[in-house]
Amino acid sequence: MNYSEVGFAVVLLSPDDMAYPKTSTPDKTRPRARQNVVLELGFFIGRLGRERVLALHKNVPNFEMPSDYQGVIYKPFDDAGAWRFELVKELKALNYDVNSDKLI
């Protein structure tokens, strides 16, 4: 519980697993985040509220986003680093004192 004493959470949804519904076939396999990461996303949404959780996702074809998380901020995690500006924007909206000067 000590590590969950935060005011804002960033969760990285990367395509580390491949899966398909049991009613489907292996040729319908899609990349998705590991299930423990999806569980942690849900934990922080419950603990902090949807507005205090930023879910970054790798922008890959057919990526399976977690369902039933309307209101969560999903932003693409790009290699160029534009996601950092989105993070600063969200933190500033919650009155965090963040300096984005070093991001340029």
C-alpha positions as CSV (number, residue, x, y, z in Angstrom):
1,M,0.0,0.0,0.0
2,N,3.0,2.4,0.5
3,Y,3.6,2.7,-3.2
4,S,0.0,3.6,-3.9
5,E,0.1,6.8,-1.8
6,V,0.2,9.1,-4.8
7,G,-2.0,11.8,-6.2
8,F,-1.7,10.9,-9.9
9,A,-0.9,7.6,-11.7
10,V,0.6,7.0,-15.2
11,V,-0.1,3.5,-16.5
12,L,1.8,2.2,-19.6
13,L,-0.3,-0.2,-21.7
14,S,2.3,-1.8,-24.0
15,P,1.6,-4.7,-26.4
16,D,3.3,-7.4,-24.3
17,D,0.7,-10.1,-24.6
18,M,-1.2,-11.6,-27.6
19,A,-4.7,-12.9,-27.1
20,Y,-8.0,-13.7,-28.8
21,P,-11.5,-14.3,-27.4
22,K,-12.3,-18.0,-26.6
23,T,-15.1,-17.8,-29.2
24,S,-12.6,-16.8,-31.9
25,T,-9.6,-18.4,-33.5
26,P,-5.8,-17.9,-33.2
27,D,-5.7,-16.0,-36.6
28,K,-7.7,-13.2,-34.8
29,T,-4.9,-12.7,-32.2
30,R,-4.5,-9.1,-31.1
31,P,-1.8,-7.4,-29.0
32,R,-2.8,-6.2,-25.6
33,A,-1.4,-5.1,-22.3
34,R,-0.5,-7.6,-19.6
35,Q,-3.4,-8.4,-17.4
36,N,-1.6,-7.3,-14.2
37,V,-1.2,-3.8,-15.8
38,V,-4.9,-3.7,-16.6
39,L,-5.6,-4.7,-12.9
40,E,-3.3,-1.9,-11.7
41,L,-5.1,0.6,-14.0
42,G,-8.4,-0.4,-12.4
43,F,-6.9,-0.1,-8.9
44,F,-5.7,3.4,-9.5
45,I,-8.9,4.5,-11.1
46,G,-10.7,3.2,-8.0
47,R,-8.3,4.8,-5.6
48,L,-7.7,8.1,-7.3
49,G,-10.6,8.7,-9.7
50,R,-10.6,8.6,-13.5
51,E,-9.3,12.2,-13.8
52,R,-6.1,11.4,-11.9
53,V,-5.1,8.5,-14.1
54,L,-3.3,8.8,-17.4
55,A,-3.1,5.6,-19.5
56,L,-0.4,5.7,-22.1
57,H,-0.7,3.1,-24.8
58,K,1.6,2.1,-27.6
59,N,0.0,2.9,-30.9
60,V,0.1,-0.4,-32.7
61,P,-2.4,-1.9,-35.2
62,N,-5.3,-3.8,-33.6
63,F,-4.2,-3.0,-30.0
64,E,-6.9,-4.2,-27.6
65,M,-7.7,-1.4,-25.2
66,P,-9.2,-2.4,-21.8
67,S,-13.0,-2.2,-21.9
68,D,-15.3,-0.5,-19.4
69,Y,-13.0,2.4,-18.6
70,Q,-14.9,5.3,-20.0
71,G,-13.6,8.6,-18.7
72,V,-10.0,7.5,-18.4
73,I,-7.5,9.6,-20.3
74,Y,-5.9,7.4,-23.0
75,K,-3.0,9.0,-24.9
76,P,-0.6,7.3,-27.4
77,F,2.9,6.6,-26.1
78,D,5.1,7.6,-29.0
79,D,8.8,7.2,-29.4
80,A,9.2,10.9,-30.2
81,G,8.1,11.8,-26.7
82,A,5.0,14.0,-27.4
83,W,3.3,12.0,-24.6
84,R,5.4,14.0,-22.1
85,F,3.6,17.2,-23.0
86,E,0.2,15.5,-22.5
87,L,1.4,14.3,-19.1
88,V,2.5,17.9,-18.1
89,K,-0.9,19.2,-19.4
90,E,-2.8,16.8,-17.3
91,L,-0.7,17.5,-14.2
92,K,-1.1,21.2,-14.6
93,A,-4.8,20.9,-14.9
94,L,-4.8,19.3,-11.4
95,N,-2.7,22.2,-10.1
96,Y,0.6,20.3,-9.9
97,D,3.6,22.7,-10.3
98,V,5.4,21.2,-13.3
99,N,8.0,22.7,-15.5
100,S,8.0,21.6,-19.1
101,D,11.0,23.7,-20.2
102,K,13.4,20.7,-20.2
103,L,11.2,18.7,-22.5
104,I,12.2,20.7,-25.5
